[in-house]
Amino acid sequence: MTDPAASPVLALLGALGAPLDDPELARTPERVAALWRDNLLAGQGVDPAELLADPIPDAGGAVITLTGLPFHCVCPHHLLPTYGVVHLAYEPDGAIVGFGAIERLVHALSRRLTLQETFTAALVDALMTHLGARGAAVAVEATHLCLILQGREPRTARVHTRLARGTLQGRSDILPPVHG
């Protein structure tokens, strides 16, 4: 094992009673370490300011809304994935960024050990602080495996968070309604 994160995975499997001599587990520690590093936690350490650092001048002043952006993160309480969609809007104050920058922001802020509530606030704060938006609003709809796998009913439950600041605070019309 050359990946330093693989050894703790192997130790965890052993501690949980997994048959470590099972051929199906032969490369599992390396695969798990790579998945966590390169995907589930790929946003750790990414600076939102850098992602929004190349704004484009905006004279139009329209509120910009992006909906249905997929995301996943990892619950810091149970180390299980949460996944869903993000809807966001911001009112520029003379500067906008490309849609790819917003998508990279969602990616970076979600692929971390984070609570959905924290993720929602981090998106709003990044748009307000690093893009200088006059207002920002975010709605997140997510499925939490920690909720579903612990046997609570209903198993199809989704969690919804919404936050708006600045000129978009109190504007319930700016983002799509949440689906139950």
RANORVEN-V37697 format. One record per residue. RES is the residue in one small letter. SS is DSSP state (hx for helix, st for strand, lp for the rest). OMEGA is omega as a letter, one per 20 degrees, with the letter a starting at -180 (* if undefined). Layout:
# RANORVEN-V37697
{{RES SS OMEGA} {RES SS OMEGA}}
This chain:
# RANORVEN-V37697
{{m lp r} {t lp r} {d lp a} {p hx r} {a hx a} {a hx a} {s hx r} {p hx r} {v hx r} {l hx r} {a hx r} {l hx r} {l hx r} {g hx a} {a hx r} {l lp r} {g lp r} {a lp r} {p lp a} {l lp r} {d lp r} {d lp a} {p hx r} {e hx r} {l hx a} {a lp a} {r lp a} {t hx a} {p hx r} {e hx r} {r hx a} {v hx a} {a hx a} {a hx r} {l hx r} {w hx a} {r hx a} {d hx a} {n hx a} {l hx a} {l lp a} {a lp a} {g lp r} {q lp r} {g lp r} {v lp a} {d lp r} {p hx r} {a hx r} {e hx a} {l hx a} {l lp a} {a lp a} {d lp a} {p lp r} {i st r} {p st a} {d lp r} {a lp a} {g lp r} {g lp r} {a lp r} {v st a} {i st a} {t st r} {l st a} {t st r} {g st r} {l st a} {p st r} {f st r} {h st r} {c st a} {v st r} {c lp a} {p lp a} {h lp a} {h lp a} {l lp r} {l lp a} {p st r} {t st r} {y st a} {g st a} {v st r} {v st r} {h st r} {l st r} {a st r} {y st r} {e st a} {p lp r} {d lp r} {g lp a} {a st r} {i st r} {v lp r} {g lp a} {f hx r} {g hx r} {a hx r} {i hx r} {e hx r} {r hx r} {l hx r} {v hx a} {h hx a} {a hx a} {l hx r} {s hx a} {r lp a} {r lp r} {l st a} {t lp r} {l lp r} {q hx r} {e hx r} {t hx r} {f hx r} {t hx a} {a hx a} {a hx r} {l hx r} {v hx a} {d hx r} {a hx r} {l hx r} {m hx a} {t hx a} {h hx r} {l lp a} {g lp r} {a lp r} {r lp r} {g st r} {a st r} {a st r} {v st r} {a st a} {v st r} {e st a} {a st r} {t st a} {h st r} {l hx r} {c hx r} {l hx a} {i hx a} {l lp r} {q lp r} {g lp r} {r lp r} {e lp i} {p lp a} {r lp r} {t lp a} {a lp r} {r lp a} {v st a} {h st r} {t st r} {r st r} {l st r} {a st r} {r st r} {g st a} {t lp r} {l lp r} {q lp a} {g lp r} {r lp a} {s lp a} {d lp a} {i lp r} {l lp r} {p lp r} {p lp r} {v lp r} {h lp a} {g lp *}}
